[in-house]
């Protein structure tokens, strides 16, 4: 199985100088410790715990830690030193599903901005939210506005070329394929074959299915978000029903197999029954995104699938469609991945809300937005946690009136964002 290329060509041209992050609360995979992180050649060189635990359980400062930090600085006098000021130090977040770039291109119906401008402006926001690896979710769908072939191909090609010249973060592509969009299947096959996409999910956005189970919900969504009339929606629904009857599942399975051979994870979308989960598994899906009910989430998890829920659902405490509660699913062990869905700033807030409400301890909550997504995407040997030898994708997180905010973001050992305001 081939490995995905997570290092944009633009990263190769930037020289990652040695760096030392001191005085932080390091959120490791299984615990939070006071300490420092030494970075060299873009990777985590050493993790230095600043305290040792005595037999009676008391934590005391470690002289060895200070010596290790001073030794690193003596060996690398050119190293940049970042004082975390006692804030949390987390692995960079790995967001496997976010379609917010669509709103950057089209903030209002029929109001389009140039794709290069939208991509550059959207990317600038991501380190601020702690996201260092983004799977931009681009739909090859039913031909509605931005979810048509022209937008998809334009953005996939643009992100590929952009990453060769300039990158703040790791910009990857999540290809969302509408199973009834037969004309788009050759495009999906070509992009998977060429390695131009990095994650593949199968969708069925049809009336009566998934999030559109309720009568009229599909029609209302299309009218509101795409600015079309009721007559146009009727035509869309009729044509969609015809295409859905002609879905070639053998060809979809072949596409999924091709993806897995190239190290590309495969997912289902909006599974609404255990029977639908079985159909998704039959297509080769290993991730279930946004299952509609608790029963379905438990079933998918029990069948060995990774289950992904949305950070906005966690932050708001409710699904915007009135479906599964993400916090309850996590609390019951039926979900283990968090994505931003449509709202990137929710990722970090969701992590801390899970910890504060007791739904998960902080290391567990962080894993759901970093290590677990990396594992699901089969890239955890390189990113997703603070471990020696992994890429130095790190964020420093402070708190303001209980809200988390990123003070520093480091990608591949390069500081790509730093907030001037301290407190």
QUITA-V999927 format. One record per residue. N is the residue number from 1. RES is the residue in three letters. PSI is psi in radians with two decimals (* if undefined). OMEGA is omega in degrees with one decimal (* if undefined). NEAR is the number of other ideal C-beta (glycine too) atoms within 8 Angstrom. Layout:
N_RES_PSI_OMEGA_NEAR, N_RES_PSI_OMEGA_NEAR
This chain:
1_UNK_2.29_179.8_7, 2_UNK_2.63_175.6_7, 3_UNK_2.49_175.9_7, 4_UNK_2.55_174.9_12, 5_UNK_1.88_-179.1_5, 6_UNK_-0.05_-176.2_10, 7_UNK_1.73_177.5_8, 8_UNK_2.58_-179.1_9, 9_UNK_-0.57_-179.2_9, 10_UNK_-0.49_179.4_11, 11_UNK_-0.54_-175.5_12, 12_UNK_-0.46_-175.3_6, 13_UNK_-0.21_-178.8_5, 14_UNK_2.28_-176.1_8, 15_UNK_2.00_179.9_3, 16_UNK_1.78_178.9_11, 17_UNK_2.72_175.5_8, 18_UNK_2.64_-175.8_12, 19_UNK_2.57_175.3_16, 20_UNK_2.15_174.3_15, 21_UNK_2.04_-175.8_13, 22_UNK_2.84_169.6_10, 23_UNK_0.79_179.1_9, 24_UNK_2.86_169.9_15, 25_UNK_1.76_-173.1_11, 26_UNK_2.14_177.0_13, 27_UNK_1.67_178.4_12, 28_UNK_3.14_-174.3_11, 29_UNK_-0.51_-174.3_8, 30_UNK_-0.03_-177.2_4, 31_UNK_2.93_174.6_5, 32_UNK_2.21_-178.0_9, 33_UNK_2.59_170.9_10, 34_UNK_2.44_-179.7_9, 35_UNK_-2.83_-176.0_12, 36_UNK_2.79_177.4_14, 37_UNK_2.19_175.6_16, 38_UNK_2.32_-176.2_15, 39_UNK_2.33_177.6_16, 40_UNK_2.37_179.9_10, 41_UNK_0.65_174.7_6, 42_UNK_0.02_-177.7_11, 43_UNK_2.83_177.2_11, 44_UNK_1.97_-176.0_15, 45_UNK_-0.70_-177.7_10, 46_UNK_2.62_173.8_9, 47_UNK_2.05_-173.3_13, 48_UNK_1.96_178.3_11, 49_UNK_2.24_-171.3_11, 50_UNK_-0.08_-179.6_12, 51_UNK_2.70_171.6_12, 52_UNK_2.62_-178.4_8, 53_UNK_2.12_179.5_6, 54_UNK_2.86_-179.9_8, 55_UNK_-0.53_-179.7_3, 56_UNK_0.06_177.4_4, 57_UNK_-0.11_-179.2_6, 58_UNK_2.35_176.9_6, 59_UNK_2.23_-178.9_7, 60_UNK_2.66_179.7_7, 61_UNK_2.53_-179.2_7, 62_UNK_2.08_176.5_10, 63_UNK_-0.49_178.8_6, 64_UNK_-0.63_-179.6_7, 65_UNK_-0.81_178.7_14, 66_UNK_-0.71_-179.5_10, 67_UNK_-0.67_179.6_8, 68_UNK_-0.74_178.9_12, 69_UNK_-0.79_-179.8_13, 70_UNK_-0.62_177.3_8, 71_UNK_-0.70_178.4_8, 72_UNK_-0.75_-179.7_14, 73_UNK_-0.57_177.1_11, 74_UNK_-0.66_179.0_7, 75_UNK_-0.51_-179.0_6, 76_UNK_1.31_-176.6_9, 77_UNK_-0.32_179.5_6, 78_UNK_-0.01_-174.7_5, 79_UNK_2.42_172.1_11, 80_UNK_2.46_179.9_8, 81_UNK_2.17_177.4_8, 82_UNK_2.14_176.3_11, 83_UNK_2.02_-179.4_6, 84_UNK_-0.14_176.6_15, 85_UNK_0.60_178.2_8, 86_UNK_0.09_179.9_6, 87_UNK_2.98_178.8_12, 88_UNK_2.49_175.0_13, 89_UNK_2.00_-173.8_15, 90_UNK_2.77_167.9_14, 91_UNK_2.61_175.6_14, 92_UNK_2.51_-176.4_17, 93_UNK_2.51_-179.8_15, 94_UNK_1.88_-175.0_15, 95_UNK_1.91_-173.0_16, 96_UNK_-0.15_179.7_13, 97_UNK_1.91_176.4_13, 98_UNK_2.06_178.4_14, 99_UNK_0.33_-176.7_12, 100_UNK_-0.34_178.7_11, 101_UNK_-0.42_176.6_13, 102_UNK_-0.69_178.9_9, 103_UNK_-0.43_175.8_8, 104_UNK_-0.61_177.9_11, 105_UNK_-0.73_-176.4_12, 106_UNK_1.43_-177.9_12, 107_UNK_-0.41_175.1_6, 108_UNK_2.72_179.0_5, 109_UNK_2.34_176.2_8, 110_UNK_0.41_176.6_6, 111_UNK_1.69_-173.3_7, 112_UNK_2.46_174.9_5, 113_UNK_2.72_180.0_10, 114_UNK_2.42_-177.1_5, 115_UNK_-0.78_-179.4_11, 116_UNK_-0.72_178.5_8, 117_UNK_-0.77_-178.5_8, 118_UNK_-0.76_-179.6_12, 119_UNK_-0.82_-177.4_15, 120_UNK_-0.74_-179.6_9, 121_UNK_-0.66_179.7_9, 122_UNK_-0.75_-179.4_11, 123_UNK_-0.64_-178.1_12, 124_UNK_-0.46_-178.4_9, 125_UNK_-0.41_-168.6_9, 126_UNK_-0.77_176.8_14, 127_UNK_-0.53_177.9_16, 128_UNK_-0.52_-179.9_10, 129_UNK_0.08_176.4_13, 130_UNK_0.10_-177.8_14, 131_UNK_2.04_-179.5_15, 132_UNK_-0.27_172.8_16, 133_UNK_2.06_-177.4_16, 134_UNK_2.18_170.4_12, 135_UNK_1.61_180.0_14, 136_UNK_2.15_-174.8_13, 137_UNK_1.89_-175.8_9, 138_UNK_2.25_-172.1_14, 139_UNK_2.26_169.9_11, 140_UNK_1.56_-162.2_14, 141_UNK_-2.28_-169.2_14, 142_UNK_0.23_175.4_10, 143_UNK_0.31_-179.4_7, 144_UNK_1.99_174.3_11, 145_UNK_-2.07_-175.2_10, 146_UNK_-0.14_-179.9_9, 147_UNK_0.56_176.4_13, 148_UNK_3.06_-173.8_10, 149_UNK_-0.68_-174.8_10, 150_UNK_-0.80_178.6_6, 151_UNK_-0.78_-177.8_13, 152_UNK_-0.91_-177.0_15, 153_UNK_-0.67_178.6_9, 154_UNK_-0.74_-177.5_9, 155_UNK_-0.68_177.6_14, 156_UNK_-0.82_-179.5_14, 157_UNK_-0.70_-179.7_9, 158_UNK_-0.82_-178.6_11, 159_UNK_-0.68_177.6_12, 160_UNK_-0.79_180.0_9, 161_UNK_-0.69_179.8_8, 162_UNK_-0.75_-176.9_13, 163_UNK_-0.34_176.9_12, 164_UNK_-0.42_-173.5_8, 165_UNK_-0.56_-171.1_7, 166_UNK_2.30_176.5_6, 167_UNK_2.29_169.7_11, 168_UNK_-0.68_-178.3_10, 169_UNK_-3.04_176.1_14, 170_UNK_1.79_-179.3_13, 171_UNK_1.90_-180.0_13, 172_UNK_3.02_-172.2_12, 173_UNK_2.21_172.9_13, 174_UNK_1.89_179.4_15, 175_UNK_1.98_178.5_15, 176_UNK_1.95_-174.8_13, 177_UNK_2.13_175.7_15, 178_UNK_2.05_-169.4_14, 179_UNK_-0.40_-179.2_10, 180_UNK_0.00_-177.1_12, 181_UNK_1.33_-173.0_13, 182_UNK_-0.64_-177.5_9, 183_UNK_-0.38_-179.4_6, 184_UNK_-0.17_-176.2_13, 185_UNK_-0.74_176.9_12, 186_UNK_-0.56_177.9_7, 187_UNK_-0.81_178.9_11, 188_UNK_-0.76_-179.5_13, 189_UNK_-0.72_-178.9_10, 190_UNK_-0.78_-178.3_9, 191_UNK_-0.67_177.3_11, 192_UNK_-0.77_179.1_16, 193_UNK_-0.69_-176.8_8, 194_UNK_-0.17_-176.7_6, 195_UNK_0.39_-178.4_9, 196_UNK_-0.28_176.6_10, 197_UNK_2.81_-169.9_12, 198_UNK_-0.07_-179.2_9, 199_UNK_2.40_-176.6_14, 200_UNK_2.26_174.2_16, 201_UNK_2.59_178.9_16, 202_UNK_2.25_-178.6_15, 203_UNK_2.71_171.4_12, 204_UNK_1.43_-179.5_12, 205_UNK_1.31_-179.3_12, 206_UNK_2.60_174.6_12, 207_UNK_2.33_-179.9_11, 208_UNK_-0.01_-178.5_7, 209_UNK_2.57_171.2_10, 210_UNK_-2.22_-177.0_12, 211_UNK_-0.14_179.3_10, 212_UNK_0.58_179.1_12, 213_UNK_-0.63_-176.8_9, 214_UNK_2.41_-178.4_5, 215_UNK_2.28_176.6_5, 216_UNK_-0.18_-175.9_6, 217_UNK_-0.67_178.7_12, 218_UNK_-0.81_-178.5_12, 219_UNK_-0.75_179.9_11, 220_UNK_-0.71_-179.7_8, 221_UNK_-0.83_-177.2_9, 222_UNK_-0.75_-179.7_12, 223_UNK_-0.73_-177.3_12, 224_UNK_-0.79_-171.4_6, 225_UNK_-0.37_-176.6_8, 226_UNK_-0.11_175.4_9, 227_UNK_0.66_178.8_7, 228_UNK_2.89_-178.1_9, 229_UNK_2.96_178.5_6, 230_UNK_-0.67_177.5_7, 231_UNK_-0.71_178.2_6, 232_UNK_-0.65_177.9_8, 233_UNK_-0.73_179.2_12, 234_UNK_-0.75_178.8_8, 235_UNK_-0.74_178.8_8, 236_UNK_-0.78_-178.0_12, 237_UNK_-0.74_179.7_11, 238_UNK_-0.79_-179.9_8, 239_UNK_-0.65_179.6_8, 240_UNK_-0.71_179.1_12, 241_UNK_-0.69_178.5_10, 242_UNK_-0.78_-179.0_8, 243_UNK_-0.63_-177.9_11, 244_UNK_-0.58_179.0_11, 245_UNK_-0.33_-175.2_6, 246_UNK_0.31_-179.4_8, 247_UNK_2.28_179.6_10, 248_UNK_1.64_-175.6_8, 249_UNK_-0.51_176.9_8, 250_UNK_-0.70_179.5_6, 251_UNK_-0.61_176.5_8, 252_UNK_-0.72_177.4_12, 253_UNK_-0.67_178.0_11, 254_UNK_-0.66_177.8_8, 255_UNK_-0.76_179.1_14, 256_UNK_-0.70_179.0_14, 257_UNK_-0.72_176.7_9, 258_UNK_-0.72_179.1_11, 259_UNK_-0.85_-177.8_13, 260_UNK_-0.63_177.2_12, 261_UNK_-0.46_-178.6_8, 262_UNK_0.29_177.0_11, 263_UNK_0.40_-178.8_9, 264_UNK_2.10_178.9_12, 265_UNK_2.67_-178.5_12, 266_UNK_2.41_-176.3_14, 267_UNK_2.80_168.0_14, 268_UNK_2.98_-173.4_14, 269_UNK_2.21_175.4_12, 270_UNK_0.73_173.2_14, 271_UNK_2.29_-175.7_14, 272_UNK_-0.10_176.6_11, 273_UNK_2.79_173.2_9, 274_UNK_-0.60_178.8_8, 275_UNK_-0.69_177.7_6, 276_UNK_-0.62_175.9_11, 277_UNK_-0.76_179.4_17, 278_UNK_-0.69_176.6_9, 279_UNK_-0.69_179.4_8, 280_UNK_-0.76_177.3_14, 281_UNK_-0.66_177.9_10, 282_UNK_-0.46_176.2_8, 283_UNK_-0.09_178.0_13, 284_UNK_0.20_-178.2_11, 285_UNK_2.39_176.1_14, 286_UNK_-0.13_178.4_10, 287_UNK_2.35_173.6_16, 288_UNK_1.94_-179.7_17, 289_UNK_2.23_172.4_12, 290_UNK_0.95_174.1_13, 291_UNK_2.54_-170.8_15, 292_UNK_-0.59_-175.1_12, 293_UNK_2.86_178.3_10, 294_UNK_-0.70_178.7_10, 295_UNK_-0.77_-178.8_8, 296_UNK_-0.72_178.7_17, 297_UNK_-0.80_178.6_16, 298_UNK_-0.71_-178.5_10, 299_UNK_-0.79_179.9_10, 300_UNK_-0.77_178.5_15, 301_UNK_-0.75_179.1_13, 302_UNK_-0.42_178.4_6, 303_UNK_0.12_175.4_9, 304_UNK_0.13_178.1_5, 305_UNK_2.60_167.0_13, 306_UNK_2.40_-176.9_11, 307_UNK_2.17_-174.9_15, 308_UNK_2.31_175.9_17, 309_UNK_2.87_-174.1_15, 310_UNK_2.40_176.4_15, 311_UNK_-0.66_177.7_16, 312_UNK_-0.63_176.8_13, 313_UNK_-0.71_178.9_16, 314_UNK_-0.83_-175.7_17, 315_UNK_-0.75_-177.8_10, 316_UNK_-0.35_-179.4_7, 317_UNK_0.21_-177.3_7, 318_UNK_2.61_174.3_7, 319_UNK_2.42_179.7_10, 320_UNK_-0.29_177.5_7, 321_UNK_0.08_-179.5_6, 322_UNK_0.45_-178.5_5, 323_UNK_-2.55_-175.0_8, 324_UNK_2.39_172.2_15, 325_UNK_2.10_-177.8_9, 326_UNK_-0.71_-180.0_15, 327_UNK_-0.73_179.3_13, 328_UNK_-0.68_179.1_9, 329_UNK_-0.72_178.3_15, 330_UNK_-0.76_179.8_16, 331_UNK_-0.53_179.7_7, 332_UNK_0.08_178.7_8, 333_UNK_0.37_-178.4_7, 334_UNK_-0.05_178.7_11, 335_UNK_2.49_-177.9_12, 336_UNK_0.13_177.3_9, 337_UNK_2.53_174.7_14, 338_UNK_2.34_171.3_14, 339_UNK_2.92_-177.1_15, 340_UNK_-0.24_176.8_17, 341_UNK_-1.41_-178.2_13, 342_UNK_0.06_-170.9_9, 343_UNK_1.53_-172.7_9, 344_UNK_-0.63_-175.7_12, 345_UNK_-0.20_-180.0_9, 346_UNK_-0.39_-174.2_14, 347_UNK_-0.95_-175.8_17, 348_UNK_-0.72_179.2_14, 349_UNK_-0.65_180.0_13, 350_UNK_-0.72_179.6_16, 351_UNK_-0.87_-176.1_15, 352_UNK_-0.51_176.0_11, 353_UNK_-0.70_177.6_12, 354_UNK_-0.74_-179.2_15, 355_UNK_-0.71_-176.7_12, 356_UNK_-0.55_-179.5_7, 357_UNK_-0.12_-179.6_7, 358_UNK_0.11_177.6_5, 359_UNK_-0.46_177.7_10, 360_UNK_2.64_172.6_10, 361_UNK_2.93_-172.6_6, 362_UNK_-0.82_178.0_12, 363_UNK_-0.68_178.9_12, 364_UNK_-0.75_179.6_9, 365_UNK_-0.71_178.9_15, 366_UNK_-0.70_178.9_13, 367_UNK_-0.63_-178.1_11, 368_UNK_-0.38_-178.9_15, 369_UNK_0.11_-178.6_15, 370_UNK_-1.30_-175.0_16, 371_UNK_-0.79_-178.0_12, 372_UNK_-0.79_174.4_13, 373_UNK_-0.67_178.3_17, 374_UNK_-0.70_177.0_15, 375_UNK_-0.76_-179.6_10, 376_UNK_-0.59_179.2_13, 377_UNK_-0.02_179.3_14, 378_UNK_0.67_178.7_10, 379_UNK_0.25_-173.9_13, 380_UNK_-0.15_174.0_11, 381_UNK_-0.20_-175.9_4, 382_UNK_-0.59_-177.7_9, 383_UNK_3.03_172.3_17, 384_UNK_-0.22_179.7_14, 385_UNK_2.82_176.8_13, 386_UNK_1.71_179.7_14, 387_UNK_2.57_178.6_8, 388_UNK_2.37_177.1_7, 389_UNK_-0.32_178.7_5, 390_UNK_2.82_176.7_14, 391_UNK_2.47_179.9_12, 392_UNK_1.29_172.4_15, 393_UNK_1.79_-167.7_13, 394_UNK_2.50_173.3_15, 395_UNK_2.58_174.7_15, 396_UNK_2.24_-170.8_16, 397_UNK_2.09_173.4_14, 398_UNK_-3.09_178.6_12, 399_UNK_2.46_173.0_9, 400_UNK_2.01_-177.1_7, 401_UNK_0.81_177.6_4, 402_UNK_-0.11_-179.5_5, 403_UNK_2.36_178.5_7, 404_UNK_2.51_173.1_11, 405_UNK_2.58_-175.3_10, 406_UNK_2.19_175.9_16, 407_UNK_-0.51_-178.8_12, 408_UNK_2.47_174.5_12, 409_UNK_2.28_-176.5_16, 410_UNK_2.25_179.9_17, 411_UNK_2.10_-178.3_16, 412_UNK_0.58_179.2_12, 413_UNK_0.06_179.4_14, 414_UNK_2.25_178.6_10, 415_UNK_1.92_-175.8_10, 416_UNK_-0.20_177.9_9, 417_UNK_2.42_174.9_10, 418_UNK_2.24_179.5_7, 419_UNK_2.30_-179.8_9, 420_UNK_-0.47_-176.2_4, 421_UNK_2.21_174.0_4, 422_UNK_2.87_-178.4_6, 423_UNK_*_*_4
